């Protein structure tokens, strides 16, 4: 299955948690239906991107990177590559590249969608990233590193977050809610929806 076909299947199968998220999913699917290159950075003015938010297993802390170009504390993510097998695969790759994490759990089910304007993506003008965001969990003691794209990578308590964009707070809340929901619903002998990434 091609990356394009995989993205269409993943988004079609995803159960959006809210009406607003369902509307975004339809926007993404319409974009992919109209653009065979809709996942490529070269697709202007919109293209899909993928990323991941990393929280601790207890949902008490979040790992963020101080993105160099955006000059803001953000989740990890970026443009999809031709070798990515899926949206989740692209998000996982971006996470490893930008965080240096090698030990984490990754949920292949999308966590949320967010469409936002980016000014520094293309010389042709404003681009809209149609972002698909996933959830990863990692121990705060796990090794991480700062990439060339970032000024810093740091764990933050979820009740003492740095100043950032509103959509990041929404994303962090959704990630913490999913982690804590999984904890409360887990039973002895039951499985987790999270799969080892590496």
ChimeraX commands (.cxc) that place a marker at each C-alpha (Angstrom):
marker #1 position 0.00,0.00,0.00 radius 0.5
marker #1 position 1.34,3.45,-0.89 radius 0.5
marker #1 position 1.76,6.16,1.73 radius 0.5
marker #1 position -1.11,8.09,0.12 radius 0.5
marker #1 position -3.43,5.07,0.23 radius 0.5
marker #1 position -2.37,4.27,3.77 radius 0.5
marker #1 position -3.12,7.83,4.90 radius 0.5
marker #1 position -6.57,7.72,3.31 radius 0.5
marker #1 position -7.31,4.39,5.02 radius 0.5
marker #1 position -6.01,5.53,8.40 radius 0.5
marker #1 position -8.03,8.74,8.38 radius 0.5
marker #1 position -11.15,7.02,7.05 radius 0.5
marker #1 position -11.02,4.45,9.85 radius 0.5
marker #1 position -10.25,6.95,12.60 radius 0.5
marker #1 position -13.12,7.72,14.98 radius 0.5
marker #1 position -12.93,11.47,15.54 radius 0.5
marker #1 position -13.61,12.46,19.17 radius 0.5
marker #1 position -15.49,15.67,18.35 radius 0.5
marker #1 position -17.48,17.24,15.51 radius 0.5
marker #1 position -14.67,19.73,14.90 radius 0.5
marker #1 position -12.17,16.89,14.57 radius 0.5
marker #1 position -14.53,15.03,12.22 radius 0.5
marker #1 position -14.76,18.14,10.03 radius 0.5
marker #1 position -10.98,18.39,9.92 radius 0.5
marker #1 position -10.75,14.73,8.94 radius 0.5
marker #1 position -13.12,15.38,6.03 radius 0.5
marker #1 position -10.97,18.35,4.98 radius 0.5
marker #1 position -7.88,16.13,5.03 radius 0.5
marker #1 position -9.59,13.37,3.04 radius 0.5
marker #1 position -10.88,15.88,0.47 radius 0.5
marker #1 position -7.36,17.26,0.13 radius 0.5
marker #1 position -5.93,13.78,-0.46 radius 0.5
marker #1 position -8.68,12.99,-2.98 radius 0.5
marker #1 position -7.77,16.12,-4.96 radius 0.5
marker #1 position -3.98,15.86,-4.70 radius 0.5
marker #1 position -1.97,12.74,-5.45 radius 0.5
marker #1 position 1.00,14.60,-3.90 radius 0.5
marker #1 position -1.02,15.85,-0.95 radius 0.5
marker #1 position 1.45,14.47,1.58 radius 0.5
marker #1 position 4.51,16.05,0.00 radius 0.5
marker #1 position 6.14,19.28,1.14 radius 0.5
marker #1 position 6.03,20.47,-2.48 radius 0.5
marker #1 position 2.21,20.41,-2.48 radius 0.5
marker #1 position 1.19,24.07,-2.18 radius 0.5
marker #1 position -0.48,25.68,-0.33 radius 0.5
marker #1 position -1.58,22.72,1.83 radius 0.5
marker #1 position 0.00,19.37,2.67 radius 0.5
marker #1 position -0.26,16.74,5.38 radius 0.5
marker #1 position 2.37,16.52,8.09 radius 0.5
marker #1 position 2.75,14.13,11.03 radius 0.5
marker #1 position 4.09,14.34,14.54 radius 0.5
marker #1 position 3.92,13.05,18.08 radius 0.5
marker #1 position 3.45,14.38,21.58 radius 0.5
marker #1 position 5.46,12.57,24.26 radius 0.5
marker #1 position 4.14,12.25,27.80 radius 0.5
marker #1 position 5.29,10.27,30.81 radius 0.5
marker #1 position 3.46,6.99,31.55 radius 0.5
marker #1 position 1.60,8.62,34.45 radius 0.5
marker #1 position 0.61,11.65,32.35 radius 0.5
marker #1 position 2.39,14.03,34.70 radius 0.5
marker #1 position 5.06,15.38,32.36 radius 0.5
marker #1 position 5.49,16.18,28.68 radius 0.5
marker #1 position 8.62,16.29,26.51 radius 0.5
marker #1 position 8.77,19.35,24.26 radius 0.5
marker #1 position 11.32,20.85,21.92 radius 0.5
marker #1 position 12.11,24.55,21.61 radius 0.5
marker #1 position 11.80,24.69,17.83 radius 0.5
marker #1 position 14.51,26.86,16.29 radius 0.5
marker #1 position 12.51,28.37,13.39 radius 0.5
marker #1 position 9.22,28.75,15.24 radius 0.5
marker #1 position 10.97,29.93,18.43 radius 0.5
marker #1 position 8.35,28.11,20.48 radius 0.5
marker #1 position 7.97,24.98,22.60 radius 0.5
marker #1 position 6.30,22.37,20.41 radius 0.5
marker #1 position 5.61,18.68,20.01 radius 0.5
marker #1 position 7.81,16.74,17.60 radius 0.5
marker #1 position 6.92,16.42,13.93 radius 0.5
marker #1 position 7.37,17.56,10.39 radius 0.5
marker #1 position 7.08,16.66,6.75 radius 0.5
marker #1 position 6.45,13.16,5.52 radius 0.5
marker #1 position 9.10,11.42,3.43 radius 0.5
marker #1 position 8.62,9.04,0.46 radius 0.5
marker #1 position 10.10,6.18,2.48 radius 0.5
marker #1 position 7.55,6.55,5.29 radius 0.5
marker #1 position 5.20,3.57,5.24 radius 0.5
marker #1 position 2.36,5.38,7.01 radius 0.5
marker #1 position 1.41,8.55,8.84 radius 0.5
marker #1 position 2.36,6.83,12.10 radius 0.5
marker #1 position 5.70,5.76,10.64 radius 0.5
marker #1 position 6.46,9.34,9.61 radius 0.5
marker #1 position 5.51,10.68,13.02 radius 0.5
marker #1 position 7.67,8.04,14.72 radius 0.5
marker #1 position 10.65,8.93,12.49 radius 0.5
marker #1 position 10.27,12.64,13.21 radius 0.5
marker #1 position 10.06,11.92,16.93 radius 0.5
marker #1 position 13.32,9.96,16.91 radius 0.5
marker #1 position 15.11,12.53,14.74 radius 0.5
marker #1 position 14.05,15.51,16.83 radius 0.5
marker #1 position 14.12,14.07,20.36 radius 0.5
marker #1 position 16.90,11.49,20.29 radius 0.5
marker #1 position 14.61,9.10,22.16 radius 0.5
marker #1 position 15.27,5.42,21.52 radius 0.5
marker #1 position 13.03,3.92,24.20 radius 0.5
marker #1 position 9.35,4.78,24.06 radius 0.5
marker #1 position 5.91,3.35,23.37 radius 0.5
marker #1 position 3.97,4.61,20.36 radius 0.5
marker #1 position 0.23,4.51,19.70 radius 0.5
marker #1 position -0.48,4.00,15.98 radius 0.5
marker #1 position -3.99,5.44,16.30 radius 0.5
marker #1 position -4.08,9.20,15.62 radius 0.5
marker #1 position -4.62,11.32,18.71 radius 0.5
marker #1 position -5.83,14.50,17.03 radius 0.5
marker #1 position -5.73,16.66,13.92 radius 0.5
marker #1 position -4.73,20.31,13.66 radius 0.5
marker #1 position -4.55,22.61,10.63 radius 0.5
marker #1 position -2.39,25.68,11.02 radius 0.5
marker #1 position -0.63,28.28,8.90 radius 0.5
marker #1 position 3.16,28.22,8.60 radius 0.5
marker #1 position 5.12,31.15,7.19 radius 0.5
marker #1 position 8.60,29.59,6.92 radius 0.5
marker #1 position 7.73,26.39,5.04 radius 0.5
marker #1 position 7.80,27.67,1.46 radius 0.5
marker #1 position 9.21,30.60,-0.48 radius 0.5
marker #1 position 5.91,30.74,-2.37 radius 0.5
marker #1 position 3.99,32.03,0.65 radius 0.5
marker #1 position 1.89,30.84,3.55 radius 0.5
marker #1 position 1.41,27.09,3.79 radius 0.5
marker #1 position -1.17,25.20,5.80 radius 0.5
marker #1 position 0.08,22.11,7.59 radius 0.5
marker #1 position -2.68,19.53,7.90 radius 0.5
marker #1 position -1.09,17.87,10.89 radius 0.5
marker #1 position -1.86,14.35,12.12 radius 0.5
marker #1 position -0.70,13.95,15.70 radius 0.5
marker #1 position 0.09,10.75,17.56 radius 0.5
marker #1 position 0.81,9.83,21.16 radius 0.5
marker #1 position 4.03,8.40,22.54 radius 0.5
marker #1 position 4.95,7.65,26.13 radius 0.5
marker #1 position 8.46,7.59,27.58 radius 0.5
marker #1 position 10.09,7.57,30.97 radius 0.5
marker #1 position 11.39,11.04,31.90 radius 0.5
marker #1 position 14.70,9.38,32.76 radius 0.5
marker #1 position 15.08,8.03,29.22 radius 0.5
marker #1 position 17.93,9.51,27.18 radius 0.5
marker #1 position 16.97,12.37,24.87 radius 0.5
marker #1 position 18.95,14.90,22.86 radius 0.5
marker #1 position 18.57,18.21,21.08 radius 0.5
marker #1 position 18.63,18.12,17.27 radius 0.5
marker #1 position 19.84,20.81,14.89 radius 0.5
marker #1 position 16.22,21.89,14.41 radius 0.5
marker #1 position 15.79,22.77,18.08 radius 0.5
marker #1 position 17.31,25.02,20.70 radius 0.5
marker #1 position 16.41,22.67,23.55 radius 0.5
marker #1 position 14.51,19.48,24.39 radius 0.5
marker #1 position 13.10,19.33,27.89 radius 0.5
marker #1 position 10.54,17.60,30.11 radius 0.5
marker #1 position 7.89,19.91,31.58 radius 0.5
marker #1 position 5.33,19.20,34.33 radius 0.5
marker #1 position 1.88,19.31,32.74 radius 0.5
marker #1 position 0.77,21.73,35.46 radius 0.5
marker #1 position 3.70,24.10,34.78 radius 0.5
marker #1 position 3.99,24.35,31.00 radius 0.5
marker #1 position 5.98,26.99,29.10 radius 0.5
marker #1 position 4.30,29.64,27.00 radius 0.5
marker #1 position 3.35,28.22,23.61 radius 0.5
marker #1 position 0.52,28.09,21.07 radius 0.5
marker #1 position -3.02,27.30,22.18 radius 0.5
marker #1 position -3.16,24.19,20.01 radius 0.5
marker #1 position -0.21,22.75,21.96 radius 0.5
marker #1 position -2.13,23.04,25.23 radius 0.5
marker #1 position -5.10,21.32,23.60 radius 0.5
marker #1 position -2.83,18.56,22.28 radius 0.5
marker #1 position -1.17,18.02,25.66 radius 0.5
marker #1 position -4.57,17.83,27.37 radius 0.5
marker #1 position -5.71,15.20,24.86 radius 0.5
marker #1 position -2.54,13.17,25.33 radius 0.5
marker #1 position -2.78,13.24,29.12 radius 0.5
marker #1 position -6.45,12.29,28.96 radius 0.5
marker #1 position -5.74,9.27,26.74 radius 0.5
marker #1 position -2.88,8.07,28.94 radius 0.5
marker #1 position -4.88,8.40,32.12 radius 0.5
marker #1 position -7.94,6.82,30.53 radius 0.5
marker #1 position -5.84,3.83,29.47 radius 0.5
marker #1 position -4.51,3.54,33.00 radius 0.5
marker #1 position -7.96,3.60,34.60 radius 0.5
marker #1 position -9.44,1.11,32.12 radius 0.5
marker #1 position -6.55,-1.36,32.18 radius 0.5
marker #1 position -7.23,-4.73,33.81 radius 0.5
marker #1 position -4.93,-7.62,34.80 radius 0.5
marker #1 position -4.16,-9.65,31.70 radius 0.5
marker #1 position -5.52,-6.96,29.42 radius 0.5
marker #1 position -3.56,-5.52,26.50 radius 0.5
marker #1 position -2.51,-1.98,25.81 radius 0.5
marker #1 position -3.21,-0.11,22.60 radius 0.5
marker #1 position 0.37,1.12,22.63 radius 0.5
marker #1 position 3.02,-0.71,20.67 radius 0.5
marker #1 position 6.76,-0.60,21.20 radius 0.5
marker #1 position 8.31,1.76,18.72 radius 0.5
marker #1 position 11.81,0.46,18.39 radius 0.5
marker link #1:1,2 radius 0.2
marker link #1:2,3 radius 0.2
marker link #1:3,4 radius 0.2
marker link #1:4,5 radius 0.2
marker link #1:5,6 radius 0.2
marker link #1:6,7 radius 0.2
marker link #1:7,8 radius 0.2
marker link #1:8,9 radius 0.2
marker link #1:9,10 radius 0.2
marker link #1:10,11 radius 0.2
marker link #1:11,12 radius 0.2
marker link #1:12,13 radius 0.2
marker link #1:13,14 radius 0.2
marker link #1:14,15 radius 0.2
marker link #1:15,16 radius 0.2
marker link #1:16,17 radius 0.2
marker link #1:17,18 radius 0.2
marker link #1:18,19 radius 0.2
marker link #1:19,20 radius 0.2
marker link #1:20,21 radius 0.2
marker link #1:21,22 radius 0.2
marker link #1:22,23 radius 0.2
marker link #1:23,24 radius 0.2
marker link #1:24,25 radius 0.2
marker link #1:25,26 radius 0.2
marker link #1:26,27 radius 0.2
marker link #1:27,28 radius 0.2
marker link #1:28,29 radius 0.2
marker link #1:29,30 radius 0.2
marker link #1:30,31 radius 0.2
marker link #1:31,32 radius 0.2
marker link #1:32,33 radius 0.2
marker link #1:33,34 radius 0.2
marker link #1:34,35 radius 0.2
marker link #1:35,36 radius 0.2
marker link #1:36,37 radius 0.2
marker link #1:37,38 radius 0.2
marker link #1:38,39 radius 0.2
marker link #1:39,40 radius 0.2
marker link #1:40,41 radius 0.2
marker link #1:41,42 radius 0.2
marker link #1:42,43 radius 0.2
marker link #1:43,44 radius 0.2
marker link #1:44,45 radius 0.2
marker link #1:45,46 radius 0.2
marker link #1:46,47 radius 0.2
marker link #1:47,48 radius 0.2
marker link #1:48,49 radius 0.2
marker link #1:49,50 radius 0.2
marker link #1:50,51 radius 0.2
marker link #1:51,52 radius 0.2
marker link #1:52,53 radius 0.2
marker link #1:53,54 radius 0.2
marker link #1:54,55 radius 0.2
marker link #1:55,56 radius 0.2
marker link #1:56,57 radius 0.2
marker link #1:57,58 radius 0.2
marker link #1:58,59 radius 0.2
marker link #1:59,60 radius 0.2
marker link #1:60,61 radius 0.2
marker link #1:61,62 radius 0.2
marker link #1:62,63 radius 0.2
marker link #1:63,64 radius 0.2
marker link #1:64,65 radius 0.2
marker link #1:65,66 radius 0.2
marker link #1:66,67 radius 0.2
marker link #1:67,68 radius 0.2
marker link #1:68,69 radius 0.2
marker link #1:69,70 radius 0.2
marker link #1:70,71 radius 0.2
marker link #1:71,72 radius 0.2
marker link #1:72,73 radius 0.2
marker link #1:73,74 radius 0.2
marker link #1:74,75 radius 0.2
marker link #1:75,76 radius 0.2
marker link #1:76,77 radius 0.2
marker link #1:77,78 radius 0.2
marker link #1:78,79 radius 0.2
marker link #1:79,80 radius 0.2
marker link #1:80,81 radius 0.2
marker link #1:81,82 radius 0.2
marker link #1:82,83 radius 0.2
marker link #1:83,84 radius 0.2
marker link #1:84,85 radius 0.2
marker link #1:85,86 radius 0.2
marker link #1:86,87 radius 0.2
marker link #1:87,88 radius 0.2
marker link #1:88,89 radius 0.2
marker link #1:89,90 radius 0.2
marker link #1:90,91 radius 0.2
marker link #1:91,92 radius 0.2
marker link #1:92,93 radius 0.2
marker link #1:93,94 radius 0.2
marker link #1:94,95 radius 0.2
marker link #1:95,96 radius 0.2
marker link #1:96,97 radius 0.2
marker link #1:97,98 radius 0.2
marker link #1:98,99 radius 0.2
marker link #1:99,100 radius 0.2
marker link #1:100,101 radius 0.2
marker link #1:101,102 radius 0.2
marker link #1:102,103 radius 0.2
marker link #1:103,104 radius 0.2
marker link #1:104,105 radius 0.2
marker link #1:105,106 radius 0.2
marker link #1:106,107 radius 0.2
marker link #1:107,108 radius 0.2
marker link #1:108,109 radius 0.2
marker link #1:109,110 radius 0.2
marker link #1:110,111 radius 0.2
marker link #1:111,112 radius 0.2
marker link #1:112,113 radius 0.2
marker link #1:113,114 radius 0.2
marker link #1:114,115 radius 0.2
marker link #1:115,116 radius 0.2
marker link #1:116,117 radius 0.2
marker link #1:117,118 radius 0.2
marker link #1:118,119 radius 0.2
marker link #1:119,120 radius 0.2
marker link #1:120,121 radius 0.2
marker link #1:121,122 radius 0.2
marker link #1:122,123 radius 0.2
marker link #1:123,124 radius 0.2
marker link #1:124,125 radius 0.2
marker link #1:125,126 radius 0.2
marker link #1:126,127 radius 0.2
marker link #1:127,128 radius 0.2
marker link #1:128,129 radius 0.2
marker link #1:129,130 radius 0.2
marker link #1:130,131 radius 0.2
marker link #1:131,132 radius 0.2
marker link #1:132,133 radius 0.2
marker link #1:133,134 radius 0.2
marker link #1:134,135 radius 0.2
marker link #1:135,136 radius 0.2
marker link #1:136,137 radius 0.2
marker link #1:137,138 radius 0.2
marker link #1:138,139 radius 0.2
marker link #1:139,140 radius 0.2
marker link #1:140,141 radius 0.2
marker link #1:141,142 radius 0.2
marker link #1:142,143 radius 0.2
marker link #1:143,144 radius 0.2
marker link #1:144,145 radius 0.2
marker link #1:145,146 radius 0.2
marker link #1:146,147 radius 0.2
marker link #1:147,148 radius 0.2
marker link #1:148,149 radius 0.2
marker link #1:149,150 radius 0.2
marker link #1:150,151 radius 0.2
marker link #1:151,152 radius 0.2
marker link #1:152,153 radius 0.2
marker link #1:153,154 radius 0.2
marker link #1:154,155 radius 0.2
marker link #1:155,156 radius 0.2
marker link #1:156,157 radius 0.2
marker link #1:157,158 radius 0.2
marker link #1:158,159 radius 0.2
marker link #1:159,160 radius 0.2
marker link #1:160,161 radius 0.2
marker link #1:161,162 radius 0.2
marker link #1:162,163 radius 0.2
marker link #1:163,164 radius 0.2
marker link #1:164,165 radius 0.2
marker link #1:165,166 radius 0.2
marker link #1:166,167 radius 0.2
marker link #1:167,168 radius 0.2
marker link #1:168,169 radius 0.2
marker link #1:169,170 radius 0.2
marker link #1:170,171 radius 0.2
marker link #1:171,172 radius 0.2
marker link #1:172,173 radius 0.2
marker link #1:173,174 radius 0.2
marker link #1:174,175 radius 0.2
marker link #1:175,176 radius 0.2
marker link #1:176,177 radius 0.2
marker link #1:177,178 radius 0.2
marker link #1:178,179 radius 0.2
marker link #1:179,180 radius 0.2
marker link #1:180,181 radius 0.2
marker link #1:181,182 radius 0.2
marker link #1:182,183 radius 0.2
marker link #1:183,184 radius 0.2
marker link #1:184,185 radius 0.2
marker link #1:185,186 radius 0.2
marker link #1:186,187 radius 0.2
marker link #1:187,188 radius 0.2
marker link #1:188,189 radius 0.2
marker link #1:189,190 radius 0.2
marker link #1:190,191 radius 0.2
marker link #1:191,192 radius 0.2
marker link #1:192,193 radius 0.2
marker link #1:193,194 radius 0.2
marker link #1:194,195 radius 0.2
marker link #1:195,196 radius 0.2
marker link #1:196,197 radius 0.2
marker link #1:197,198 radius 0.2
view
